[in-house]
Amino acid sequence: MNGKPSRNRASAKMAQTAIEDLLAKSISNDPQLLKNHNLHVKRQAVRKQYNVAGNNIECPSHVYHASLGSSSQFSLSHLLTQEFRRTDSVLELGVGSGAVLLGLAGKFNLAECHGTDISTASINAFSSNAKSNDISVSQSISDLFDALPPKRYDVIVFNPPLLDIRGKTAEEDMMLCDEGGALLQRFVQQLPQWLAPDGKAYVVVSNLGNPYPLLKSKLNYSFIGAEVFIADYVLVRAVAKICAQ
Ligand SMILES: C[S@@+](CC[C@H](N)C(=O)[O-])C[C@H]1O[C@@H](n2cnc3c(N)ncnc32)[C@H](O)[C@@H]1O
């Protein structure tokens, strides 16, 4: 026997604790961050097109832009390192333009991809991007899981709005803001009823927001990737993988 498996477990635990410590240092009130956020909001108002993982993704105004450096591209880059089975049923909540779900569908040739969003503009963009990239999907307008018929999914993905403030407009609030982590809290509470017995969920968390609903939950989670961005403030974001068991 060598000591490697337990050393690896110890390093993974240390990394997890370090990421959690960084996530706990909220930057949502930093004045420079809020200035950058206002610019970010303005950029979302202009229609743009992106190539994401080989798919052509149109983002109309007020549909979250899957730009380079966005949480869409950040989360997708880590999700693409995971093993998905062709037979997996995959649900993305808050699908936006579809950049993430269509990226996964393109790589893993998934049999079932369902995207939901609370925003009609996002659902229309997702449906149109799926068609133009010749990827078969289904979609529904829903506040988290509320409008979905009961079902357990093999994979659930959520890149939620992150910033812990109330947006100045309904569009800004929907795309980018989760005041107090209320949306993440509802996701964490409802998730177990929607995951298959060996299912997995992936959710983005950041110190832009309130990650405590996940960090304080009893869910079995670990991080599959994290990124630290140092500017006037230290921005941390991570993709958590939650296992049903
Ligand atoms: C940060 S964007 C991510 C969009 C897309 N998943 C991506 O990664 O490019 C967050 C998305 O969540 C959606 N959203 C916000 N509140 C929601 C809710 N209560 N239920 C479902 N979707 C919601 C927004 O409309 C937006 O499309």
The ligand as an SDF file (V2000), in Angstrom:
LIG
                    3D

 27 29  0  0  0  0  0  0  0  0999 V2000
  -25.9970   34.3780  -15.3580 C   0  0  0  0  0  0  0  0  0  0  0  0
  -27.3190   34.0500  -16.4410 S   0  0  0  0  0  0  0  0  0  0  0  0
  -26.7890   32.4810  -17.1310 C   0  0  0  0  0  0  0  0  0  0  0  0
  -27.3960   32.1670  -18.4900 C   0  0  0  0  0  0  0  0  0  0  0  0
  -26.8630   30.8850  -19.1310 C   0  0  0  0  0  0  0  0  0  0  0  0
  -27.1010   29.7400  -18.2980 N   0  0  0  0  0  0  0  0  0  0  0  0
  -25.3790   31.0110  -19.4000 C   0  0  0  0  0  0  0  0  0  0  0  0
  -24.5960   30.4300  -18.6170 O   0  0  0  0  0  0  0  0  0  0  0  0
  -25.0180   31.6950  -20.3630 O   0  0  0  0  0  0  0  0  0  0  0  0
  -28.6170   33.5850  -15.3330 C   0  0  0  0  0  0  0  0  0  0  0  0
  -29.8990   33.1300  -16.0030 C   0  0  0  0  0  0  0  0  0  0  0  0
  -30.8380   32.7370  -14.9920 O   0  0  0  0  0  0  0  0  0  0  0  0
  -32.1350   33.1760  -15.3730 C   0  0  0  0  0  0  0  0  0  0  0  0
  -32.9620   33.2670  -14.1580 N   0  0  0  0  0  0  0  0  0  0  0  0
  -32.9760   34.2250  -13.2040 C   0  0  0  0  0  0  0  0  0  0  0  0
  -33.8750   33.9450  -12.2480 N   0  0  0  0  0  0  0  0  0  0  0  0
  -34.4320   32.7560  -12.5880 C   0  0  0  0  0  0  0  0  0  0  0  0
  -35.4290   31.9440  -11.9980 C   0  0  0  0  0  0  0  0  0  0  0  0
  -36.0300   32.2860  -10.8520 N   0  0  0  0  0  0  0  0  0  0  0  0
  -35.7710   30.7780  -12.6040 N   0  0  0  0  0  0  0  0  0  0  0  0
  -35.1690   30.4300  -13.7760 C   0  0  0  0  0  0  0  0  0  0  0  0
  -34.2230   31.1730  -14.3970 N   0  0  0  0  0  0  0  0  0  0  0  0
  -33.8510   32.3150  -13.8060 C   0  0  0  0  0  0  0  0  0  0  0  0
  -31.8820   34.4950  -16.0630 C   0  0  0  0  0  0  0  0  0  0  0  0
  -32.9650   34.8790  -16.8880 O   0  0  0  0  0  0  0  0  0  0  0  0
  -30.5920   34.1980  -16.8350 C   0  0  0  0  0  0  0  0  0  0  0  0
  -30.8630   33.6860  -18.1110 O   0  0  0  0  0  0  0  0  0  0  0  0
  1  2  1  0
  2  3  1  0
  2 10  1  0
  3  4  1  0
  4  5  1  0
  5  6  1  0
  5  7  1  0
  7  8  2  0
  7  9  1  0
 10 11  1  0
 11 12  1  0
 11 26  1  0
 12 13  1  0
 13 14  1  0
 13 24  1  0
 14 15  1  0
 14 23  1  0
 15 16  2  0
 16 17  1  0
 17 18  1  0
 17 23  2  0
 18 19  1  0
 18 20  2  0
 20 21  1  0
 21 22  2  0
 22 23  1  0
 24 25  1  0
 24 26  1  0
 26 27  1  0
M  CHG  2   2   1   9  -1
M  END
$$$$
